[in-house]
Amino acid sequence: MGYGDGDRRKFPRADYSCKVNIFYSEKAVNAVIRNIGAGGILAEFELETMRGIPVKMEMYVEGRTIVCNGHIVWLAPRSDSSDRSRIVWDTGIQFDDIEAEDRVFIRNLVDRLNVESK
């Protein structure tokens, strides 16, 4: 996914799977990242949340722990691919407060993954 493909995002994304701990409303949720970009992530939640909720994230990306803040931009239910009777929530989270070096690290990862996938 990139800039010129009709995508409204400011940053390109790449398919990438890793664990993320998300903290919001006095809850802690273990989730899985499905794709990542320098501006945010798509995570798979087992619980429904709400748009606009601020979150704190601990992501484990390529052996690096990235801690940042963001907010939920969108969410959509879908059937789990391994258990069709189970609903999971695809959840788009935008980074609001992320260290500059972590954003560069993610941008470089996305660039590398997108080149490797071609």
C-alpha distance (Angstrom), angle and dihedral (degrees) to the residues before:
residue distance angle dihedral
M1 . . .
G2 3.73 . .
Y3 3.75 146.4 .
G4 3.78 101.5 -75.9
D5 3.80 102.0 45.5
G6 3.82 99.1 85.6
D7 3.79 91.5 -88.6
R8 3.81 112.6 140.2
R9 3.79 93.9 -152.6
K10 3.79 120.4 115.5
F11 3.81 91.6 -141.0
P12 3.80 131.1 47.5
R13 3.80 117.6 -115.2
A14 3.78 135.1 -146.8
D15 3.78 132.0 -159.2
Y16 3.78 105.8 -104.1
S17 3.78 132.3 154.7
C18 3.78 124.6 -151.7
K19 3.78 140.3 130.9
V20 3.79 122.6 -85.7
N21 3.78 130.2 -178.0
I22 3.78 112.1 -147.8
F23 3.78 123.8 -164.2
Y24 3.82 121.7 -163.6
S25 3.80 138.7 143.4
E26 3.82 90.7 5.3
K27 3.83 90.0 -55.6
A28 3.78 130.7 116.1
V29 3.80 118.1 -150.8
N30 3.79 128.0 -172.8
A31 3.77 107.3 -145.3
V32 3.79 140.4 165.8
I33 3.78 124.3 -120.3
R34 3.83 112.0 -132.6
N35 3.80 98.2 -178.4
I36 3.75 135.9 2.9
G37 3.78 140.6 -160.1
A38 3.79 136.4 168.3
G39 3.81 88.6 -96.1
G40 3.79 100.5 48.1
I41 3.79 150.7 -48.7
L42 3.77 142.4 -97.2
A43 3.80 106.6 -132.7
E44 3.78 130.4 -176.0
F45 3.83 112.2 -130.8
E46 3.77 129.0 -172.4
L47 3.82 90.7 -151.8
E48 3.78 129.9 61.4
T49 3.80 113.9 -117.6
M50 3.80 132.6 177.2
R51 3.79 133.6 -102.1
G52 3.78 115.0 -101.6
I53 3.81 96.8 25.6
P54 3.81 112.1 141.8
V55 3.80 114.2 -125.3
K56 3.79 139.0 -173.1
M57 3.80 115.6 -142.7
E58 3.79 135.1 -159.9
M59 3.80 107.5 -166.7
Y60 3.78 125.6 -174.3
V61 3.80 103.9 -149.5
E62 3.81 121.8 171.7
G63 3.82 92.1 -27.7
R64 3.81 92.6 -47.4
T65 3.81 125.0 111.6
I66 3.79 111.9 -139.1
V67 3.80 118.4 -169.4
C68 3.79 117.7 -169.4
N69 3.78 145.3 141.4
G70 3.77 128.3 -115.4
H71 3.76 144.1 141.1
I72 3.79 137.4 -112.7
V73 3.80 110.2 -100.2
W74 3.80 101.1 177.1
L75 3.80 142.3 -10.8
A76 3.78 135.4 -165.0
P77 3.81 131.1 -175.6
R78 3.79 121.4 -129.1
S79 3.79 139.0 163.9
D80 3.78 115.1 -92.0
S81 3.81 108.9 -108.7
S82 3.82 92.2 -134.0
D83 3.83 96.1 43.6
R84 3.82 114.3 26.7
S85 3.83 91.7 -167.4
R86 3.83 91.0 60.7
I87 3.82 120.5 82.6
V88 3.80 120.7 -145.6
W89 3.79 128.1 -177.6
D90 3.78 122.1 -126.5
T91 3.79 101.7 -148.1
G92 3.80 126.8 -168.5
I93 3.80 113.5 -149.9
Q94 3.79 124.0 -172.0
F95 3.80 119.9 -151.3
D96 3.80 111.1 -121.3
D97 3.79 100.9 169.0
I98 3.80 117.3 23.2
E99 3.79 128.9 146.7
A100 3.82 112.8 -102.1
E101 3.81 92.3 -124.1
D102 3.82 90.8 51.9
R103 3.81 90.9 51.1
V104 3.83 89.8 50.5
F105 3.83 90.0 47.7
I106 3.82 90.5 53.3
R107 3.82 92.5 44.4
N108 3.83 90.2 52.8
L109 3.81 91.0 47.2
V110 3.82 91.5 51.1
D111 3.81 91.5 48.2
R112 3.82 90.9 50.6
L113 3.82 94.0 46.2
N114 3.80 92.5 47.9
V115 3.81 91.6 50.9
E116 3.82 91.3 47.5
S117 3.82 91.9 50.2
K118 3.83 93.8 56.8
